[in-house]
Amino acid sequence: MPRFDHPCFVYLLGSIIGGAPKTYVGWTNDLEKRLAAHNSGTGAKSTRGRQWIILYTEEFKNRSDAMSREWHLKRDRKFRKKLLEDFLAKDS
């Protein structure tokens, strides 16, 4: 049976409500559904109790590439901090 890979997305969320400003990086094949899960408290444990917005996304052809990029973005704190600061400056 042929294998069909669905587009996958790496996303970076930001939150300024519910404590100090914070970012979160993850991957999914359905951005809207995943963001709703994070905001309803059924996403990752570290995202519960906050309201999140999508600050950044990248699209990949398969899960493996998305997971690899997620791993790298999680370790790029300068990039994450810059995106959050840019959002906060725009929001002011």
TANORHU-V113406 format. One record per residue. N is the residue number from 1. PHI is phi in radians with two decimals (NA if undefined). Layout:
n=N phi=PHI
n=N phi=PHI
//
This chain:
n=1 phi=NA
n=2 phi=-1.18
n=3 phi=-1.76
n=4 phi=-1.93
n=5 phi=-1.49
n=6 phi=-1.62
n=7 phi=-1.00
n=8 phi=-2.12
n=9 phi=-2.19
n=10 phi=-1.75
n=11 phi=-2.33
n=12 phi=-2.14
n=13 phi=-1.76
n=14 phi=-2.28
n=15 phi=-2.48
n=16 phi=-2.08
n=17 phi=-1.83
n=18 phi=1.77
n=19 phi=2.39
n=20 phi=-1.12
n=21 phi=-0.93
n=22 phi=-2.58
n=23 phi=-2.10
n=24 phi=-2.54
n=25 phi=-2.04
n=26 phi=-2.67
n=27 phi=-2.39
n=28 phi=-2.84
n=29 phi=-1.93
n=30 phi=-2.54
n=31 phi=-1.06
n=32 phi=-1.08
n=33 phi=-1.11
n=34 phi=-1.19
n=35 phi=-1.08
n=36 phi=-1.06
n=37 phi=-1.12
n=38 phi=-1.07
n=39 phi=-1.31
n=40 phi=-1.61
n=41 phi=1.58
n=42 phi=-1.88
n=43 phi=-1.47
n=44 phi=-1.03
n=45 phi=-0.97
n=46 phi=-1.26
n=47 phi=-1.76
n=48 phi=-1.22
n=49 phi=1.48
n=50 phi=-2.33
n=51 phi=-1.84
n=52 phi=-2.05
n=53 phi=-2.25
n=54 phi=-1.43
n=55 phi=-1.67
n=56 phi=-2.84
n=57 phi=-2.45
n=58 phi=-2.39
n=59 phi=-1.85
n=60 phi=-2.30
n=61 phi=-1.34
n=62 phi=-2.59
n=63 phi=-1.11
n=64 phi=-1.05
n=65 phi=-1.13
n=66 phi=-1.12
n=67 phi=-1.17
n=68 phi=-1.13
n=69 phi=-1.15
n=70 phi=-1.00
n=71 phi=-1.00
n=72 phi=-1.21
n=73 phi=-1.15
n=74 phi=-1.08
n=75 phi=-1.64
n=76 phi=-1.65
n=77 phi=-1.15
n=78 phi=-1.08
n=79 phi=-1.09
n=80 phi=-1.09
n=81 phi=-1.10
n=82 phi=-1.09
n=83 phi=-1.07
n=84 phi=-1.16
n=85 phi=-1.10
n=86 phi=-1.07
n=87 phi=-1.12
n=88 phi=-1.11
n=89 phi=-1.19
n=90 phi=-1.21
n=91 phi=-1.32
n=92 phi=-1.28
//
